[in-house]
């Protein structure tokens, strides 16, 4: 999950500028703190995950295994978005709600 893009060969000038592939956003852009004190991740791709985020993902995987649900490979990169939304709303039942 969320490892940085590693460029090992020259990128075609017709794809993306090199700066986009190597850009690291400021931490306040990755997570935003709101007036109510809530901190939400705003950028999910190519950014390291916090320990608590990795724990949420593992809990979600355990719930999926318990329910006999396999997370499609193509959705693995968006899993944290779904978890984050449901964790804010449902806390203790976030994994179950994420499966609905």
trRosetta pair geometry for C-beta under 8 A, 3 or more apart (Angstrom, degrees):
i j d omega theta_ij theta_ji phi_ij phi_ji
1 49 5.8 14 112 -21 121 138
1 54 7.6 174 58 -104 141 82
1 57 6.8 -78 -49 -123 164 171
1 76 7.1 -126 -91 154 87 100
1 77 7.4 160 -133 -110 73 56
1 79 8.0 -81 -112 53 125 116
1 80 7.3 104 -164 -35 134 124
2 44 7.1 -107 -94 168 115 59
2 45 6.9 -163 -116 -150 77 26
2 46 6.4 -163 -157 -78 64 7
2 47 5.4 -45 -169 67 119 48
2 48 6.1 144 124 -112 117 18
2 49 5.1 124 48 -38 145 92
2 77 8.0 132 -62 -138 65 79
2 80 7.8 7 -43 -4 125 152
3 6 7.8 -26 137 -22 109 101
3 46 7.3 -29 96 -128 31 56
3 48 8.0 40 -107 -91 43 64
4 24 8.0 -28 -117 -91 130 96
4 46 5.3 69 -121 -167 49 89
4 47 8.0 58 -80 -83 76 28
5 21 5.3 -99 96 -166 139 85
5 22 7.8 -109 75 -77 102 45
5 46 5.7 -26 -22 -120 85 132
7 11 6.2 -57 -146 -42 129 110
7 18 7.4 -119 48 -139 177 86
7 21 5.5 66 -53 140 130 142
7 22 7.2 -67 6 -63 128 95
11 15 5.4 -102 172 59 101 130
11 16 6.6 -44 155 59 144 75
11 18 6.2 160 42 -86 125 74
11 21 6.6 163 -40 -18 161 156
12 15 4.7 97 67 -13 91 103
16 20 4.7 -91 167 64 117 135
16 21 6.0 123 100 -43 124 95
17 20 5.2 102 66 -4 79 99
17 21 7.8 -157 99 1 48 86
18 21 5.8 -63 -158 39 41 109
18 22 6.1 8 158 4 75 115
19 22 6.3 -74 -140 52 27 92
19 23 5.8 52 158 -58 67 99
20 23 5.8 -32 -140 -3 27 121
25 29 4.2 -96 162 79 121 133
25 30 5.8 146 90 -54 114 82
25 43 5.8 120 46 -11 151 169
25 47 7.6 -43 43 -88 106 123
26 29 5.0 95 64 1 76 103
26 30 7.6 -143 101 -8 42 86
27 30 5.4 -51 -151 31 43 113
27 31 6.7 -17 168 34 74 91
28 31 7.2 -74 -136 70 29 62
28 32 6.9 66 177 -101 66 60
28 33 7.9 -64 -140 9 85 90
29 32 7.6 7 -138 -66 23 89
29 42 6.3 -103 167 76 52 130
29 43 6.2 36 129 -17 86 128
30 41 6.6 -31 158 -146 71 75
30 42 6.4 174 179 51 18 85
30 43 4.7 -75 -121 47 60 108
30 47 5.4 159 -133 -153 124 156
31 39 5.3 24 170 175 115 103
31 40 6.7 170 -153 85 70 30
31 41 5.3 -40 -97 -98 79 52
31 42 6.6 168 -102 6 21 85
32 39 7.0 171 83 -151 36 59
32 40 5.7 -18 58 61 86 83
32 42 5.1 59 -12 -38 108 127
33 37 7.2 -27 -169 -152 96 29
33 38 7.4 162 -150 86 55 38
33 39 4.9 -25 -96 -97 73 83
34 37 7.1 -32 76 35 73 20
34 38 4.9 -2 43 61 114 86
34 39 7.5 -164 10 -81 75 34
34 40 7.1 34 -22 3 111 105
38 88 7.5 60 -157 -132 134 117
40 84 7.1 103 -150 172 84 127
40 88 7.6 1 -101 -76 105 142
41 44 6.2 85 136 -81 122 74
41 53 7.5 55 -46 -95 150 138
41 80 7.3 -27 75 143 155 120
41 84 6.1 -104 39 -114 109 156
43 47 5.5 98 112 -23 102 147
44 47 6.9 -138 -176 38 14 112
44 77 7.4 121 129 167 114 78
44 78 7.5 72 121 -118 155 47
44 80 5.7 171 -145 79 118 119
44 81 5.7 -50 -74 -60 163 94
45 77 6.6 31 -103 -179 89 118
49 53 4.3 -125 -173 88 102 128
49 54 5.3 123 116 -54 127 84
49 57 7.6 -6 -179 -12 161 137
49 80 7.1 -142 -114 -97 122 152
50 53 4.6 97 55 3 77 104
50 54 7.3 -143 94 -4 42 85
51 54 5.7 -56 -152 36 34 111
51 55 6.4 36 150 -20 66 104
52 55 5.4 -49 -149 35 37 116
52 56 6.5 42 151 -22 65 100
53 56 5.6 -48 -150 32 35 113
53 57 6.5 36 150 -19 64 103
53 80 6.0 22 -171 -135 112 124
54 57 5.6 -52 -150 35 34 113
54 58 6.5 34 152 -18 65 104
55 58 5.7 -53 -147 37 33 111
55 59 6.4 34 153 -19 65 104
56 59 5.7 -54 -149 36 32 111
56 60 6.3 34 151 -21 64 105
56 80 7.4 93 91 -127 121 77
56 83 5.0 128 146 162 120 139
56 84 7.8 83 129 -71 161 58
56 87 6.2 -36 -137 -75 138 146
56 94 7.4 -34 -152 100 106 142
57 60 5.6 -53 -150 35 32 114
57 61 6.4 34 151 -20 64 104
57 79 6.2 80 -126 119 96 126
57 80 6.4 -38 -76 -82 107 85
57 83 6.6 -114 -82 -26 58 169
58 61 5.6 -51 -148 35 34 113
58 62 6.5 36 152 -20 65 102
59 62 5.6 -51 -150 34 34 112
59 63 6.5 35 151 -19 65 104
59 95 5.5 -119 132 -66 94 136
60 63 5.7 -53 -150 36 33 112
60 64 6.4 35 151 -20 65 104
60 71 8.0 60 132 -67 107 138
60 79 6.6 158 106 178 155 114
60 83 5.4 -85 -60 -94 145 123
60 94 7.8 -64 -83 115 95 94
60 95 4.9 -165 -104 -122 57 96
60 98 6.1 -31 -131 73 113 154
61 64 5.6 -51 -148 35 33 113
61 65 6.4 34 153 -20 65 104
61 71 7.2 -69 -108 -8 76 132
62 65 5.7 -54 -149 36 32 112
62 66 6.3 35 152 -21 65 106
62 95 7.6 -21 68 -158 81 159
63 66 5.6 -53 -148 36 31 114
63 67 6.3 15 157 -5 65 111
63 95 3.6 154 -19 153 161 128
63 96 6.3 -129 -161 -65 138 56
63 98 7.7 98 89 57 145 108
63 99 6.7 -135 133 -37 116 129
64 67 6.0 -67 -146 48 28 100
64 69 4.3 -96 -155 78 80 94
64 70 6.8 110 161 -96 120 20
64 71 5.8 -32 -143 -40 169 91
64 95 7.9 -114 -33 -176 69 104
64 99 6.9 170 -94 -92 71 117
65 68 7.6 35 -176 -73 29 28
65 69 7.9 -88 -51 52 20 63
67 99 6.1 48 64 -148 169 163
69 99 6.0 165 14 -136 169 117
71 75 5.8 -123 179 79 87 110
71 76 6.1 99 132 -84 122 74
71 79 6.4 13 -158 -92 145 128
72 75 4.8 76 68 8 89 107
72 76 7.8 -131 96 -33 50 74
73 76 6.0 -29 -162 -14 39 115
75 78 5.4 -69 -163 50 66 102
75 79 6.2 94 138 -60 84 81
76 79 5.6 -23 -154 -16 37 121
78 81 5.0 -45 -170 32 70 120
78 82 6.4 69 136 -20 84 98
79 82 5.9 -59 -155 37 36 108
79 83 6.1 32 152 -16 70 110
80 83 5.4 -54 -140 42 35 113
80 84 5.9 41 158 -26 68 105
81 84 5.9 -53 -145 33 26 112
81 85 6.6 26 157 -18 61 106
82 85 6.0 -57 -153 34 29 110
82 86 6.4 12 158 -4 65 112
82 98 5.1 101 142 -146 108 107
83 86 6.1 -68 -146 47 28 101
83 87 5.7 31 158 -27 68 112
83 94 6.3 70 -159 152 67 121
83 95 7.6 6 -123 -91 94 61
83 98 5.8 -4 -90 -93 57 151
84 87 5.8 -52 -138 33 25 112
84 88 6.6 26 160 -19 60 104
85 88 6.3 -62 -161 32 26 108
85 89 6.7 7 153 -5 63 113
86 89 5.7 -63 -145 45 37 105
86 90 5.4 -23 177 28 76 115
86 94 4.2 130 120 -153 97 80
86 95 7.8 151 112 -52 137 20
86 97 4.5 173 -154 93 125 115
86 98 4.6 -136 20 -66 163 84
87 90 7.1 -74 -115 57 18 73
87 91 6.5 59 -171 -100 57 35
87 94 4.1 20 -86 -116 58 157
88 91 8.0 5 -158 -60 8 66
89 94 7.6 127 61 -105 75 85
89 97 7.2 -128 86 130 114 163
90 93 4.5 -79 162 69 120 85
90 94 4.9 159 78 -78 102 59
90 96 7.9 -118 141 62 150 87
90 97 4.7 133 6 -5 167 153
91 94 6.3 -103 137 -38 4 103
93 96 4.8 -52 -174 47 84 114
93 97 5.4 86 124 -25 92 102
94 97 5.8 -61 -142 42 29 109
94 98 6.1 35 157 -28 66 107
95 98 5.7 -52 -148 30 29 114
95 99 7.1 28 153 -19 59 103
96 99 6.0 -59 -162 30 34 111
96 100 7.3 43 145 -34 64 97
97 100 5.6 -41 -158 10 43 118
